[in-house]
Amino acid sequence: MKDAALTPLGVMVLALLREGDMHPYEMARLLRQRRDDRIITVTNGTLYHTVARLNSQGLIEEVGVDREGNRPERTTYTLTPQGSSAVAEWVRTELGASGRTTQFRVALAEAHNLDRDEVVALLTARRDRLRGELDVLRDGLEGAASRGVPEQYLLEVDRHRVLQQAEVDWLDSLIPRIASPGFAWGSDPDCSLAE
């Protein structure tokens, strides 16, 4: 049986477990505390369903059950080697792709799970694809204008062009920053997480 594709929430759960074993309640707390819920919707039901699916796929596994006082039992999960590989592969696929905004935002948030040089290469490929798409958008707008298409019909295309240009400009400044040895990356000793 083929495993279901990872969702953005599934990737974020797996990435959390790279930090250490935890139960779904702790995962939800961290996702909200870190404001990851601005990228993806985090509901308790969806999170618990995602954890169950990841467990059934062998990407995570139970490592213990505990109970505090009258609270319900909490199952603690750990990341399997397959789960760790799945995070890296998903980020690798989505980081270099163009389109699919939510997936890219999650991949960017989890890019530190890949080597710096690979991230630079993937972001460079994305920027180059976006430049090509930008050229197509510009040509389309110019062609429409030359045919007398009223601007009111081109508002969304123009918005898309402006946002695409902004992302290309942002990538032009981001890529050299990440490539710089002074930019803390991944497990660099100077890279610390603030909670």
Secondary structure as the mmCIF struct_conf table of DSSP 4:
data_model
#
loop_
_struct_conf.conf_type_id
_struct_conf.id
_struct_conf.beg_label_comp_id
_struct_conf.beg_label_asym_id
_struct_conf.beg_label_seq_id
_struct_conf.end_label_comp_id
_struct_conf.end_label_asym_id
_struct_conf.end_label_seq_id
HELX_LH_PP_P HELX_LH_PP_P1 LYS A 2 THR A 7
HELX_RH_AL_P HELX_RH_AL_P1 PRO A 8 LEU A 17
TURN_TY1_P TURN_TY1_P1 ARG A 18 ARG A 18
BEND BEND1 GLU A 19 GLU A 19
STRN STRN1 MET A 22 MET A 22
HELX_RH_AL_P HELX_RH_AL_P2 PRO A 24 GLN A 33
TURN_TY1_P TURN_TY1_P2 ARG A 34 ARG A 35
HELX_RH_3T_P HELX_RH_3T_P1 ASP A 36 ARG A 38
TURN_TY1_P TURN_TY1_P3 ILE A 39 ILE A 39
BEND BEND2 ILE A 40 ILE A 40
HELX_RH_AL_P HELX_RH_AL_P3 ASN A 44 SER A 56
TURN_TY1_P TURN_TY1_P4 GLN A 57 GLY A 58
BEND BEND3 LEU A 59 LEU A 59
STRN STRN2 ILE A 60 ASP A 66
TURN_TY1_P TURN_TY1_P5 GLY A 69 ASN A 70
BEND BEND4 ARG A 71 ARG A 71
HELX_LH_PP_P HELX_LH_PP_P2 PRO A 72 GLU A 73
STRN STRN3 ARG A 74 LEU A 79
HELX_RH_AL_P HELX_RH_AL_P4 PRO A 81 GLY A 96
BEND BEND5 GLY A 99 GLY A 99
HELX_RH_AL_P HELX_RH_AL_P5 THR A 101 ALA A 109
TURN_TY1_P TURN_TY1_P6 GLU A 110 GLU A 110
HELX_RH_3T_P HELX_RH_3T_P2 ALA A 111 ASN A 113
BEND BEND6 LEU A 114 LEU A 114
HELX_RH_AL_P HELX_RH_AL_P6 ARG A 116 SER A 146
TURN_TY1_P TURN_TY1_P7 ARG A 147 GLY A 148
HELX_RH_3T_P HELX_RH_3T_P3 GLU A 151 TYR A 153
BEND BEND7 LEU A 154 LEU A 154
HELX_RH_AL_P HELX_RH_AL_P7 LEU A 155 ALA A 179
BEND BEND8 SER A 180 SER A 180
TURN_TY1_P TURN_TY1_P8 PRO A 181 GLY A 182
BEND BEND9 PHE A 183 PHE A 183
TURN_TY1_P TURN_TY1_P9 GLY A 186 SER A 187
TURN_TY1_P TURN_TY1_P10 PRO A 189 ASP A 190
#
